[in-house]
Amino acid sequence: MARTPLSEMIAEAKAAIEELSVDQLQAEIDAGTCTVIDIRDVRELWDKGAIPGAKSMPRGMLEFWFDPESPYYRGDVGFDDRYVLHCAGGQRSALAAKVLQDLGYTNVAHLEVGFNGWAAAGGAVDEVHPNPKYFQR
């Protein structure tokens, strides 16, 4: 099997999914028509903050939490619900949005510029602090 470079995988994913600008995502948030999914690692949230109201669903668990056949399925996601994913720069979220489409989710998009672009454009950011229960000895 031939090797596929990551850059090609990202380009293929972006060609197959809906990409939103900061303004488009803000309009959807304001209208209450989407659930924003932050797929960054929790340490990224602690370091940079989060889009207010976004659900933290780290990339490593996304498929498991969204697939009804997975033992880790969360049960609080719907195949026709609107999900907008984001990571830091828009690459991981493009791949993740494509995976959700492959799982059968029909209304998925991602924030093209990622969280860093959101913050640079003046989008609202909430501070996120580590939960002390994960650091008890």
C-alpha positions as a Markdown table, in Angstrom:
| # | Residue | x | y | z |
|---|---|---|---|---|
| 1 | Met | 0.0 | 0.0 | 0.0 |
| 2 | Ala | 1.3 | 3.4 | -0.9 |
| 3 | Arg | 2.0 | 6.0 | 1.7 |
| 4 | Thr | -0.3 | 9.0 | 1.8 |
| 5 | Pro | 1.3 | 12.2 | 3.2 |
| 6 | Leu | -0.5 | 13.9 | 6.0 |
| 7 | Ser | -0.8 | 17.1 | 3.9 |
| 8 | Glu | -2.7 | 15.1 | 1.3 |
| 9 | Met | -5.0 | 13.5 | 3.9 |
| 10 | Ile | -5.8 | 17.0 | 5.2 |
| 11 | Ala | -6.5 | 18.4 | 1.7 |
| 12 | Glu | -8.8 | 15.4 | 0.9 |
| 13 | Ala | -10.6 | 15.9 | 4.2 |
| 14 | Lys | -11.0 | 19.7 | 3.6 |
| 15 | Ala | -12.4 | 19.0 | 0.1 |
| 16 | Ala | -15.1 | 16.7 | 1.6 |
| 17 | Ile | -16.2 | 18.8 | 4.6 |
| 18 | Glu | -17.8 | 22.2 | 5.2 |
| 19 | Glu | -15.3 | 24.9 | 6.4 |
| 20 | Leu | -16.5 | 27.9 | 8.4 |
| 21 | Ser | -14.9 | 31.3 | 9.0 |
| 22 | Val | -14.9 | 32.9 | 12.4 |
| 23 | Asp | -17.8 | 35.1 | 11.4 |
| 24 | Gln | -19.8 | 32.1 | 10.2 |
| 25 | Leu | -19.2 | 30.2 | 13.4 |
| 26 | Gln | -20.1 | 33.2 | 15.5 |
| 27 | Ala | -23.4 | 33.5 | 13.6 |
| 28 | Glu | -24.2 | 29.9 | 14.3 |
| 29 | Ile | -23.3 | 30.3 | 18.0 |
| 30 | Asp | -25.4 | 33.4 | 18.2 |
| 31 | Ala | -28.3 | 31.6 | 16.6 |
| 32 | Gly | -27.9 | 28.6 | 18.9 |
| 33 | Thr | -27.9 | 26.2 | 15.9 |
| 34 | Cys | -24.7 | 24.3 | 16.6 |
| 35 | Thr | -22.7 | 22.5 | 19.2 |
| 36 | Val | -19.1 | 23.5 | 19.1 |
| 37 | Ile | -16.7 | 20.6 | 19.7 |
| 38 | Asp | -13.1 | 21.4 | 20.9 |
| 39 | Ile | -10.9 | 18.5 | 20.0 |
| 40 | Arg | -7.7 | 19.9 | 21.4 |
| 41 | Asp | -5.8 | 18.2 | 24.2 |
| 42 | Val | -6.9 | 19.4 | 27.7 |
| 43 | Arg | -3.4 | 20.9 | 28.2 |
| 44 | Glu | -4.1 | 23.2 | 25.2 |
| 45 | Leu | -7.3 | 24.4 | 26.9 |
| 46 | Trp | -5.5 | 25.1 | 30.1 |
| 47 | Asp | -2.8 | 27.0 | 28.2 |
| 48 | Lys | -5.0 | 29.0 | 25.7 |
| 49 | Gly | -8.6 | 28.9 | 26.9 |
| 50 | Ala | -11.7 | 27.8 | 25.1 |
| 51 | Ile | -14.5 | 29.1 | 23.0 |
| 52 | Pro | -17.4 | 29.8 | 25.5 |
| 53 | Gly | -19.8 | 26.8 | 25.6 |
| 54 | Ala | -17.6 | 24.5 | 23.5 |
| 55 | Lys | -17.6 | 20.8 | 24.6 |
| 56 | Ser | -14.2 | 19.4 | 25.1 |
| 57 | Met | -13.9 | 16.1 | 23.2 |
| 58 | Pro | -10.2 | 15.3 | 22.7 |
| 59 | Arg | -9.3 | 14.0 | 19.3 |
| 60 | Gly | -8.2 | 10.6 | 20.7 |
| 61 | Met | -11.7 | 9.7 | 21.9 |
| 62 | Leu | -13.9 | 11.4 | 19.3 |
| 63 | Glu | -14.7 | 8.3 | 17.2 |
| 64 | Phe | -15.3 | 6.2 | 20.3 |
| 65 | Trp | -17.7 | 8.8 | 21.8 |
| 66 | Phe | -19.6 | 9.3 | 18.6 |
| 67 | Asp | -20.0 | 5.7 | 17.4 |
| 68 | Pro | -23.1 | 4.0 | 18.9 |
| 69 | Glu | -21.3 | 0.6 | 18.5 |
| 70 | Ser | -18.4 | 1.7 | 20.7 |
| 71 | Pro | -18.4 | 0.7 | 24.4 |
| 72 | Tyr | -17.4 | 4.4 | 25.0 |
| 73 | Tyr | -20.4 | 5.9 | 23.1 |
| 74 | Arg | -21.6 | 8.9 | 25.0 |
| 75 | Gly | -25.3 | 8.6 | 23.9 |
| 76 | Asp | -25.8 | 12.4 | 23.9 |
| 77 | Val | -25.0 | 12.9 | 20.2 |
| 78 | Gly | -27.4 | 12.8 | 17.3 |
| 79 | Phe | -26.6 | 11.9 | 13.7 |
| 80 | Asp | -28.5 | 14.9 | 12.3 |
| 81 | Asp | -27.4 | 17.4 | 15.0 |
| 82 | Arg | -25.1 | 20.3 | 13.9 |
| 83 | Tyr | -21.5 | 20.0 | 15.1 |
| 84 | Val | -18.7 | 22.4 | 14.4 |
| 85 | Leu | -15.3 | 21.1 | 15.4 |
| 86 | His | -12.1 | 23.0 | 16.0 |
| 87 | Cys | -8.5 | 22.3 | 17.0 |
| 88 | Ala | -5.7 | 24.9 | 17.3 |
| 89 | Gly | -5.0 | 25.5 | 13.6 |
| 90 | Gly | -7.7 | 23.7 | 11.6 |
| 91 | Gln | -5.8 | 20.6 | 10.5 |
| 92 | Arg | -6.8 | 18.0 | 13.2 |
| 93 | Ser | -10.4 | 19.3 | 13.1 |
| 94 | Ala | -10.6 | 18.8 | 9.3 |
| 95 | Leu | -9.6 | 15.2 | 9.7 |
| 96 | Ala | -12.0 | 14.8 | 12.7 |
| 97 | Ala | -14.9 | 16.3 | 10.8 |
| 98 | Lys | -14.3 | 13.9 | 7.9 |
| 99 | Val | -14.3 | 10.9 | 10.4 |
| 100 | Leu | -17.6 | 12.0 | 11.8 |
| 101 | Gln | -19.0 | 12.1 | 8.3 |
| 102 | Asp | -17.7 | 8.6 | 7.7 |
| 103 | Leu | -19.5 | 7.5 | 10.9 |
| 104 | Gly | -22.7 | 8.8 | 9.4 |
| 105 | Tyr | -23.1 | 12.3 | 10.9 |
| 106 | Thr | -24.7 | 14.5 | 8.3 |
| 107 | Asn | -24.3 | 18.0 | 9.6 |
| 108 | Val | -20.7 | 18.5 | 10.5 |
| 109 | Ala | -18.3 | 21.4 | 9.8 |
| 110 | His | -15.0 | 22.7 | 11.2 |
| 111 | Leu | -13.5 | 26.1 | 12.0 |
| 112 | Glu | -11.1 | 26.6 | 9.1 |
| 113 | Val | -8.7 | 28.8 | 11.1 |
| 114 | Gly | -8.9 | 26.9 | 14.3 |
| 115 | Phe | -8.9 | 28.2 | 17.8 |
| 116 | Asn | -5.8 | 30.3 | 17.2 |
| 117 | Gly | -7.5 | 32.1 | 14.3 |
| 118 | Trp | -10.6 | 32.5 | 16.4 |
| 119 | Ala | -8.7 | 34.2 | 19.2 |
| 120 | Ala | -6.6 | 36.3 | 16.8 |
| 121 | Ala | -9.9 | 37.6 | 15.3 |
| 122 | Gly | -11.1 | 38.7 | 18.7 |
| 123 | Gly | -13.5 | 35.8 | 19.3 |
| 124 | Ala | -14.6 | 35.3 | 22.9 |
| 125 | Val | -12.3 | 33.1 | 25.0 |
| 126 | Asp | -13.0 | 31.6 | 28.4 |
| 127 | Glu | -10.2 | 30.6 | 30.8 |
| 128 | Val | -10.0 | 26.9 | 31.5 |
| 129 | His | -8.4 | 25.7 | 34.8 |
| 130 | Pro | -7.3 | 22.2 | 35.5 |
| 131 | Asn | -9.6 | 20.1 | 37.7 |
| 132 | Pro | -7.7 | 19.4 | 41.0 |
| 133 | Lys | -9.2 | 16.0 | 41.2 |
| 134 | Tyr | -6.8 | 14.8 | 38.5 |
| 135 | Phe | -3.8 | 16.0 | 40.4 |
| 136 | Gln | -4.4 | 14.5 | 43.8 |
| 137 | Arg | -1.7 | 12.2 | 45.2 |
